[in-house]
Amino acid sequence: MIAATAFDETLARQIIERRRSIPGAALPILHDLQHAFGYIDDRALPLMADALNISKAEALGVVTFYPDFRRQPAEGRVMKLCRAESCQAMGCEDLVAHLETRHGIAPDEPKPGAGLVVETVYCLGNCALSPAALVDGEPVGRLDRARLDAIVLAAKEGTR
């Protein structure tokens, strides 16, 4: 995940134009916009709707349907924590409890000032290294309390 950047309409138009002619362009456009800005700015939706000849409501519907798209910049780093069956069997729910009791961070409930946003996902395809997570898009396998504590500390300090 790229750190949130101020919305730039010219850049947004360039991103949309690059992908508008491919079949099913809405998702690739939205992924590119989120990569560029760190989120999907509401001002990009009418631009995309016009380019794809869809309504603004349809564009908004795509963004709100998929939980991977955010409409506001994330505050700090983003951890996608897998809570699917393999990761559950290997202790991810213990890590969730540890996050809440030790750090006051609950998945899917951003905490101002925490420096880390934890989002639940169901399968990252890294089952062999369960419990697994993505931290700013980078895979982390065999996550345990010590590694989790290090990630939280680095996020608070603004380091990697």
Secondary structure, DSSP 8 states (H G I E B T S, - for coil): --------HHHHHHHHHHHTTSTTTHHHHHHHHHHHHSS--TTHHHHHHHHHT--HHHHHHHHHHSTT--SS--SSEEEEEE-SHHHHHTTHHHHHHHHHHHH--BTTB--TTSSEEEEEES--S-GGG-S-EEETTEEE-S--HHHHHHHHHHHHHT--
